[in-house]
Amino acid sequence: IVAHNHLSGDPHPSEADDNATSKLNMICALNGAELVDHLIFSADKTFSYRFEDRLDRIKERANSVLS
């Protein structure tokens, strides 16, 4: 699980967050580990890539590139 915060108050991921998540997923896969979630925190909200199915989409995209 990877986590970081957004000081802006909006926990929704940016394109940079998506790119970082994709790279972290590939690094984990190459080392026999699984990226389970990427959480983004703000002052009073949390965004979960896993619960929003965004992590599955990133993993599917990576699998299609590797295939």
The 8 nearest C-alpha neighbors of each residue, nearest first, counted from 0:
[[1, 36, 35, 37, 34, 2, 38, 33],
 [0, 2, 37, 38, 36, 3, 34, 35],
 [3, 1, 38, 37, 39, 0, 4, 40],
 [2, 4, 39, 40, 38, 5, 1, 37],
 [3, 5, 40, 39, 41, 6, 2, 10],
 [6, 4, 41, 7, 10, 8, 40, 9],
 [5, 7, 8, 41, 4, 42, 9, 40],
 [8, 6, 5, 9, 41, 10, 42, 4],
 [7, 9, 41, 6, 42, 5, 10, 43],
 [10, 8, 7, 11, 41, 5, 44, 6],
 [11, 9, 41, 39, 46, 40, 5, 45],
 [12, 10, 9, 46, 13, 39, 45, 5],
 [13, 11, 16, 10, 17, 14, 39, 46],
 [12, 14, 16, 15, 17, 11, 18, 10],
 [13, 15, 17, 16, 18, 12, 19, 20],
 [14, 16, 18, 13, 17, 19, 12, 20],
 [17, 15, 13, 19, 14, 18, 12, 20],
 [18, 16, 14, 20, 15, 19, 21, 13],
 [19, 17, 15, 21, 20, 16, 14, 22],
 [18, 20, 16, 22, 21, 17, 23, 15],
 [21, 19, 23, 17, 18, 22, 24, 16],
 [20, 22, 24, 18, 19, 23, 57, 17],
 [23, 21, 19, 25, 24, 20, 26, 18],
 [24, 22, 26, 20, 25, 21, 19, 27],
 [23, 25, 21, 27, 22, 26, 34, 20],
 [26, 24, 28, 22, 27, 23, 29, 21],
 [27, 25, 23, 29, 24, 28, 22, 30],
 [26, 28, 32, 24, 30, 25, 29, 33],
 [29, 27, 25, 31, 30, 32, 26, 33],
 [28, 30, 26, 27, 31, 25, 32, 24],
 [31, 29, 27, 28, 32, 26, 25, 33],
 [32, 30, 28, 29, 27, 33, 26, 25],
 [33, 31, 27, 28, 30, 34, 29, 26],
 [34, 32, 27, 35, 28, 31, 24, 30],
 [33, 35, 24, 36, 0, 27, 32, 23],
 [34, 36, 0, 33, 49, 37, 1, 54],
 [37, 35, 0, 49, 34, 48, 38, 1],
 [36, 38, 1, 48, 2, 0, 47, 39],
 [39, 37, 2, 47, 46, 1, 36, 48],
 [38, 40, 46, 3, 4, 10, 45, 2],
 [41, 39, 4, 45, 10, 44, 5, 3],
 [40, 42, 8, 5, 44, 10, 43, 4],
 [41, 43, 8, 44, 40, 6, 5, 45],
 [42, 44, 41, 45, 8, 40, 10, 9],
 [45, 43, 41, 40, 42, 10, 46, 9],
 [44, 46, 40, 39, 10, 41, 47, 38],
 [47, 45, 39, 10, 38, 11, 40, 48],
 [48, 46, 38, 49, 50, 37, 51, 45],
 [49, 47, 53, 54, 51, 37, 50, 36],
 [48, 50, 52, 54, 36, 47, 51, 53],
 [49, 51, 47, 52, 48, 53, 46, 54],
 [50, 52, 48, 53, 49, 47, 54, 46],
 [53, 51, 49, 55, 50, 54, 48, 56],
 [52, 54, 48, 56, 51, 55, 49, 57],
 [53, 55, 48, 57, 49, 56, 52, 58],
 [54, 56, 58, 52, 57, 53, 59, 49],
 [57, 55, 59, 53, 54, 58, 60, 52],
 [56, 58, 54, 60, 55, 59, 21, 61],
 [57, 59, 55, 61, 60, 56, 62, 54],
 [60, 58, 56, 62, 61, 57, 55, 63],
 [61, 59, 57, 63, 58, 62, 56, 64],
 [62, 60, 58, 64, 59, 63, 65, 57],
 [63, 61, 59, 65, 64, 60, 66, 58],
 [62, 64, 66, 60, 61, 65, 59, 58],
 [65, 63, 61, 62, 66, 60, 59, 58],
 [64, 66, 62, 63, 61, 60, 25, 59],
 [65, 63, 64, 62, 61, 60, 59, 58]]
